[in-house]
Amino acid sequence: MRRRGLRALARLWGACPAERLKLWLLARLGPRFLVSVWAVVVAADGRVLLFRHTHDRAHPWGLPSGRLGAHESPEAALRREFAEEVGGELRPLALVAALCEPNLPALRLVYRCALVVPPCAPSVEVDGWAYFAPTALPASVRPLQRVAITQALTVTAGHAAGEARSSLTEPEVYR
């Protein structure tokens, strides 16, 4: 009986021609979760850029990150957050991972990025930044961000070895 009911609902859903109505219903009735973006900036020597965030005492060191705004693309959110937090500019090169936060309704989109303008001004959210070797990350870096860094470096190593690229554009040399 339950299976028949689900099939009937699926047919009804498929018969509805109004895509906007379907999206509206899903947005109101479907699962809710946070979508944020993380930037992995890798220097020419292989070190990774981390920010010292003021809003998380347990995990102050972490990737440049931020939440998507309404109707904002992930790439635009990365650029906006980086500019707001440290006065710099970055360019997303490749989406390298989409990670679910364990036990939280959160999706993290991880991008490998290149610096266009390096960080130049601390803010209320970020009071410092530094480059760290992937093998010498501060202990306070969140476990899922460690996974993100590893995946971004794997993609970077694959590009260096001549494997197929999945990036948005060619990498830029840091200035």
Secondary structure, DSSP 8 states (H G I E B T S, - for coil): -HHHHHHHHHHHHHH---HHHHHHHHHHHS---EEEEEEEEB-TTS-EEEEEESS-SSS-EE-SEEE--TT--HHHHHHHHHHHHHS-EEEEEEEEEEEE-TTSSEEEEEEEEEEEE------SSEEEEEEE-GGG--TTS-HHHHHHHHHHHHHHHHHHTT-----SS------
